[in-house]
Structure formats: structure tokens, C-alpha cells
Amino acid sequence: LAHQHSERERQRLEQLTHDQNEALQLLNATLEKRVLARTSEVQQTADMLDLAYDELKHSYATSTELFSLLVNQRLPADKQTNRQVIDLVRTYCQVHGLDEASRRDLCMAAALHNIGKLGWSDNMIVSPVDQLSHTERERYRDYPKQSESLLMTLDPMRDAARLILHHQE
């Protein structure tokens, strides 16, 4: 009787183990499907973030060009040098093989280096430096600082702003 009881208990435990193994295999298969689905969702989210980041970079470049055009329109025709400066900087970056971040900062600085002049009076913009009053000359000398302070409020522009501060040196 003890042997029969042990045999039945062994069979019951074997059946229980078999049932539990099948349940674990089913759970494992379900888990693998869930992991694959979640991985796919994460990849889609990452792709969307990459697209959004690219769009943001494009927006910054477009904004930079717009501000550069505004500054250029404010200056007399003979002092509208932004396009030449930008082209010169791009060529320099290409020849010297600078990394993307450095190229971006230098090109933004080239495009916006005169943004501090937007607050100048018409007389100050068209007059030669040697004909400016003492106060206007001080303001002229400080326009790189003004340009930097305007752009420092934008975190992605901080490196370009630092370059602008020193562009007259």
C-alpha cells in the first residue's frame, strides 16, 4: 500500500511538473512576443525622436538664416558681408575637416555675428567709425558683447555666442 501510494504521488507530481512546464513554456512564448512588441514600440519612438531632432536642427538653421537676413537688411549694401563670411567659414570647416558640432557653431556665429547691431540707430549704421561720437564708438566696440548676450539665452547657441563675443579680437 505504501508503495502504491508513493507511486500515485510520484505520478501526480510528474503530471504537476509536466503541467507547470507547459504553463511556463506558454508564458515564455507570450513574454517573448511582448518583448518583441515592446522593442518595436521603443524603436518606433526612437525613430520619431530622431525625426523630431532633425526637424529641430533644421528649425535652428532656418532661424539663423532668417536672423542673418534681418541683420543684413539693416546694414548698408557695402557692409552686407554675412553671406561672404558664412561661405568663408564653411570652406574653412571643410578644408580643415572639423566635426559637425564645430561646423554648426562656427556657421551660426558667422551668420549672427552682427546681430548686436540691430539696436543701432540708422546714423550709427551708415557712419564711418571715425565719425561716431565717443558714446557711439563705445557702443560700436560693445556690439559683440550685445550679440553674445542676445544669443546666450538660447542654450544650443551658447558656443556660437562665445565665438561671436571674440570675433573682433
C-alpha positions in Angstrom: 0.0 0.0 0.0 2.8 2.4 0.8 4.4 1.6 -2.5 1.2 2.2 -4.4 0.7 5.4 -2.5 4.3 6.5 -3.3 3.7 5.5 -7.0 0.5 7.6 -7.2 2.2 10.5 -5.5 5.1 10.3 -8.0 2.7 10.2 -11.0 0.8 13.1 -9.6 4.0 15.1 -9.1 5.2 14.2 -12.6 1.8 15.3 -14.0 2.0 18.5 -12.0 5.6 19.1 -13.2 4.5 18.5 -16.8 1.6 20.9 -16.5 3.8 23.5 -14.9 6.4 23.1 -17.6 3.7 23.6 -20.3 2.4 26.7 -18.5 5.9 28.1 -18.3 6.6 27.4 -22.0 3.3 29.2 -22.8 4.3 32.2 -20.5 7.7 32.3 -22.0 6.3 32.4 -25.6 3.9 35.1 -24.6 6.7 37.0 -22.8 8.9 36.8 -26.0 6.0 38.2 -28.1 5.6 41.0 -25.5 9.3 41.8 -25.5 9.3 41.9 -29.4 6.3 44.2 -29.4 7.7 46.5 -26.8 11.1 46.6 -28.6 9.3 47.5 -31.8 7.4 50.3 -29.9 10.6 51.6 -28.4 12.3 51.5 -31.9 9.4 53.5 -33.4 9.6 56.0 -30.6 13.4 56.4 -31.1 12.8 56.9 -34.9 10.2 59.5 -34.2 12.6 61.3 -31.8 15.3 61.2 -34.4 13.0 62.8 -36.9 11.9 65.4 -34.3 15.6 66.2 -33.5 16.4 66.6 -37.2 13.4 68.9 -37.6 14.6 70.9 -34.6 18.1 71.2 -36.0 16.6 72.4 -39.3 14.5 74.9 -37.5 17.5 76.4 -35.8 19.3 76.6 -39.1 16.3 78.3 -40.7 16.1 80.7 -37.7 19.7 81.5 -38.0 19.4 82.3 -41.7 16.4 84.5 -41.0 18.2 86.5 -38.3 21.2 86.8 -40.6 19.0 88.2 -43.4 17.4 90.6 -41.0 20.8 91.9 -39.9 22.0 92.1 -43.5 18.9 94.1 -44.5 19.6 96.6 -41.7 23.1 97.3 -42.9 24.1 99.4 -45.9 24.8 97.4 -49.1 28.6 97.8 -48.9 28.6 96.3 -45.3 26.4 93.3 -46.0 29.1 90.7 -45.7 27.2 87.9 -43.8 26.9 85.7 -46.9 30.7 86.0 -47.7 31.6 85.4 -44.1 29.4 82.3 -43.9 30.8 80.9 -47.2 34.4 81.5 -46.0 33.7 79.7 -42.7 32.0 76.8 -44.5 35.0 76.4 -46.8 37.4 76.7 -43.8 35.5 73.9 -41.9 35.5 71.7 -45.0 39.2 72.2 -45.7 40.2 71.5 -42.0 37.7 68.6 -41.6 36.0 70.0 -38.5 33.4 67.9 -36.7 29.7 68.6 -37.2 29.2 70.5 -33.9 32.2 72.8 -34.5 31.0 73.4 -38.1 27.5 74.2 -36.8 28.7 76.6 -34.1 31.1 78.4 -36.5 28.5 78.8 -39.2 25.9 80.1 -36.7 28.5 82.5 -35.3 29.3 83.7 -38.9 25.6 84.2 -39.7 24.8 86.1 -36.5 28.0 87.9 -35.6 26.3 91.3 -36.4 23.1 90.7 -34.6 24.1 93.1 -31.9 23.9 95.9 -34.5 20.1 95.6 -34.8 19.6 98.1 -32.0 21.8 100.7 -33.6 20.4 104.0 -34.9 20.4 104.5 -38.7 23.0 107.2 -38.3 25.3 104.8 -36.4 24.9 102.1 -39.0 25.8 104.3 -42.0 28.5 106.5 -40.4 32.2 105.5 -40.6 33.6 104.6 -37.2 35.9 107.6 -37.0 32.9 109.9 -37.4 31.0 108.5 -34.5 30.7 110.2 -31.2 32.5 108.9 -28.1 29.3 107.2 -26.8 28.6 105.7 -30.2 32.2 104.4 -30.5 31.8 102.6 -27.2 28.6 101.1 -28.4 30.3 100.1 -31.6 33.1 98.3 -29.6 30.5 96.6 -27.4 28.3 95.1 -30.2 30.0 91.7 -29.9 29.0 91.6 -26.2 25.5 92.6 -27.2 25.4 89.9 -29.8 26.6 87.3 -27.3 24.1 88.3 -24.6 21.2 88.1 -27.1 22.2 84.6 -28.1 23.2 83.2 -24.7 19.5 82.9 -23.8 19.3 80.0 -26.3 21.1 77.0 -24.9 22.0 75.5 -28.3 23.5 78.8 -29.4 25.9 79.3 -26.4 29.0 78.0 -28.1 28.3 80.2 -31.2 27.6 83.2 -28.9 31.0 82.7 -27.2 32.6 82.8 -30.7 30.7 85.9 -31.6 31.9 87.6 -28.4 35.5 87.2 -29.6 35.1 87.7 -33.4 36.6 91.2 -33.3 39.8 90.2 -31.5 
